[in-house]
Structure formats: C-alpha cells, structure tokens
Amino acid sequence: MIAEEIKITALVTDWNKVPVEKIADGIERQMIVGQNLMVCRFRFAPLTVTPEHTHPHEQMTLVVAGRVRFFIDGEERIVGPGDVLHFPPENRHGATMLDEEVILIDIFSPIREDFLEK
C-alpha cells in the first residue's frame, strides 16, 4: 500500500483568518503549518509562566508586543518588541510574561507534531 501524499500549496493569509485555540489559561495559539516548518502566533495574558523545557525542534521567536523574562540555559534575559530569539534543538528555555499582554511569533522546524495532536 502506498501512502497518500498531502499536497501543500502556496498560501497568502492574515492572522485574522487563522483559527484561535485556547491551549491553557491565559494562552492562545494560532498555527500555519507547512511541510517542514510551522509558524505559531501566541497571545499570553500578563504574568503567564511557561515552564522551562526542551524539544528537538529548532525555534525562532519574534517578540511582537509586550515584555518577557526568558530563561535560556539558566540565564535570564528580558526582551521586548522587535527582539528575535534563536533556540537550537534541545536548548532549555522558558518564559514569564511581565505586566502586559505578550504576542510572540514562533517558527519551528521541523513542524511540532505535538502541537497538531488534538
């Protein structure tokens, strides 16, 4: 039996057309998924904490709005709008949102299959 291939075509959209998932208290996620990478827009309520973790995916994070205290390999960094972070695979990181809503764009390669599980 030959596995059926899923064809992914070019896409032009805006975030207003992408479904919003509430994944936890104070955290909303939108996802656009390609063949080898995915882009996620996260909206965090003030003071939300994401525990330190690792994953096998390479990750780039763009801070769109708000200020965040990131913990990266045991070091603390406060970042804000316009900052870009790069996390190589298996890099330990976590974040605490400061006193305002935070919007982050995360780009992952390969795609986060765990995000697709419902």
Secondary structure, DSSP 8 states (H G I E B T S, - for coil): --------------GGGS--EEEETTEEEEEEE-SS-EEEEEEE-TT-EEEEE--SSEEEEEEEES-EEEEETTEEEEE-TT-EEEE-TT--EEEEE-SS-EEEEEEEES--HHHH--
